[in-house]
Amino acid sequence: MTISFAPIQARAARRNGSLEALEKRISEPLPPAQLSPPDDDRYLSMMAKVVFQAGFVWRVIEKKWPEFETVFLGFDPEKLLLLSPEQIEAIGKDKRIVRNHQKINSVLANALYIYDQQQQYGSFSAMVANWPHDDLLGLCQHLKKYGSRLGGRSGPRMLRNMGVDAYILTTDVVMCLRDAGLDIAENPTSLRDQKKVQQLFNEWHEQSGLSFTHLSRICAYSIGRNYADHKTGEN
């Protein structure tokens, strides 16, 4: 079944006042050439941030993040991997951060994950930048399998926050896909459903020339309560 993206984009434009108004709400991902920062500490920092934000009040984590950077040594993977058990224990007691031991341990696990990719690809950022664009699912599966606590939406959100072109299966996006006729579950966690989603986004990318980020956010703005209501101010 071929599903056209044009009606979804038109509906999102109507709900947001105009196509121009819709476009102003959407930021573009960085081109691949800009996805190779000199150090991988920013990737580890963002991994940690999405992990700590999961199930927590985001603004609290955001406000405390400068302290997280200090406590976790600027998220330098090599420095973190050299910490002694006593130093790791001290981090777990540090009141400047959220003292969730499972999430603290995930930072160290992801430091090792990044270090392992550096040995294979030269840098973690190079691995991400050179991953095939039409296989975001494969990249997210890699994050989930070899990283720590990077499954679900955390992996795609980390990637998008780093400027990578990524769709995120939020409630509104899934609702849009199902409304358009894609046969997937309300919570599409199976590999079968995930492959269907990837195939559809690939097709829409070919149809429209729009990035996954663009397509995903337009989907979200086309349905549910995720729209600009000039009367209520809801988004």
N, C-alpha and C positions, 0 to 999 in steps of 0.2 A: 504494500500500500504506500503510495506516494502522498506525503503530507506537505502541503505548501506552507511556507512561513509567512507569506504576504498577508493573509487575513489576521494573523496574530499580531504582526507589526502594526497593521491598520487599527486594530482594536486598542492596542497599547497607546497609540498616538491619540485616539479619541479620548481615552480615559485620562490622559495627561494634558489635554488642551490642544496640542498640535504635535507634529513630528519634531519640530524644532525644540519644543519644550521637553519632549521625551529624550532627545539626544543630549540635552544639557545635564540630564541626570546620570549619564553613563560615561564612565571613564574608559579610555582605551588601554589595552595591555601594552607593555613595552615590546618593541621588535626584538627578535632573537639576538641580534648583535649587541643589545644592551643588557643581556641577561647573564653576563659574566663579571660580576664584581670581583675585585682583587682578592677578597677574603671570603671564606664561607661562614664566618661568624654571624653574618646577618641572616643567613638561612637558619642557623641554629637558634638565633634569637627569635625569629618568627615562628619556628616550630614550637619553642617554649611558650611563646605568647598565646598561640591558639590552643595549646594544651591546657594552660592555666586558665584561659578564659572559658573553656568548655564547662558548662554547668555552674558558672560563677558570674558575678556581675562584671561585665566587660569594663565599665568605666573605672572600677576599683583597680583592676589589673593595670589598665592604661595609666592611671595616676601613679601607681607604685613602680612602673616599669623602669625608670632611671635607677632605682634601688636594686631591682633585679639585675640590671646590667652590671652594677658594681659587685654584687654578691657572687654572680656567676662569671666573674673575671672577663667581662666583655664578650662572653659566649665564645671564647676562643677554644675550639675543640681540643687542641693539643694540650693546652693548660689544664682543661677540665679533666682530661684523661690521666694527668699526672697527680691528681689530688690523692692524698692519703685517706684512709678510712676515717681518721680523726677529723680531717678537714671537711669531708662529706657530711659527717655527723654534725659539725658546727653549722654548716649550711642549713641542715634540717631544723636547727633551733633558732636560726636568725629571724628576728621579729620584723626585719625590713621587707621580707617577702611573705607570700602565703605559704604556710608550713604544711603543705600536703606532700607527704613522703613519696607517694606513688608518682606524683607529677615531678617532684625533684629528681627521682631516679630516672624518669623518662628523659630528662635533659642530658644526663650522663649517657644513657643508652643511645640517644640521638647524636651525641658527640662522637660515639664510636661508629655509628652508622655513617656519618659524614666522613669520618677518617677512612673508613673502608672504601667509600666511593672515590675519595681522593687518590687512593692507591691504584684504583682501576682506571679512572678517567682524568686524573690530574687535579680536578677540583669537583666538588659537588655541583657547583653552579654550571660547570661545563657539561656534566651529565644531564642536568635539567635542560639546558639551552639546546642540546643536540638531540633530545628525545623527539621522535616523530610527532608532528603536530596533530596528526589524525589518530593518535593513540594516547590521548589523555588518560583513558582508562588504565592502560598499561603502566603509566607513570604513577598513577594513584595506587594501583595494586602494589607497585614496588615500594612506595612509601609505607603502605599498610603492612606489608610482609616483613620488610627489613628495618623499618623505623619503629618508634615506640609511640603508641597512642595517636597515630596519624591516619587512622581509618575514618570511615564515615565522611562528614563534611570537613573535618579538620585538615586533611591533606590538601583537598582542592582550595580551601580558604587560605591556607598557608601559601600555596602557589600563587593565587591571585593577588594576595597582599604583597608578594614579591615582584609583581608585574608580569607574571606568566599568564598567558591566555588560557583561561579555565572556566568551564561551566560548573555551577554548584547546584546540587539537587535539593534546593530548599523546598518547603511545603508548597509555595506558590508555583515554582518551576515545575514540580511534579504534577501539580493540579493542571497546569497549562498543557503539559505533554499528554496527559490522560484525556483531557477535554478535546485535544486535537485528534485523538484517535489512536495514540500509541498504546499498545496492549502491555502495560506494565502494572505492577502492584502499587498500592498507595505508598508503600515504603519499599522502593525498588532496590533491595540489597543483593538479590541473587545475581550471579554472573550473567545469566541469560538476560535479565532485564537491563543490567548495566551495558551489555553489548548492544542492545536495541537503542538505548539512549545515545551511546557513542555514534552508532551508525546514523541516527537521525540528525545529530548535531553536525556530523560530517556532511550530510546531504544539504542541510540548511546553509552551512558555510559555503558550499559550492553554488547553491542557488543565489545567495544574497551577497556573497563576498564579505559578510560581516564576521567578526571574530567570535569565538565561543563566549567570551565575556559579554559582548554586545547581545548576542542571541539569548543568552541565559537571562540577562537582566530585562530585556524586552519581554521575554516570557513571563517573568515575575510581575512586571508592570501591566500585563495584559489581563490579569485575572485576580480574583479575591479582593482583599482590602488594600492591596499594595498599589495605590495610585494617588495622584494629587487631587484632593477634593478641595476646591476653592471655598466651599461653604464651611467645612469642618476643620480643614487644615491637616487632615489625616494623610499619611503617606504609606 
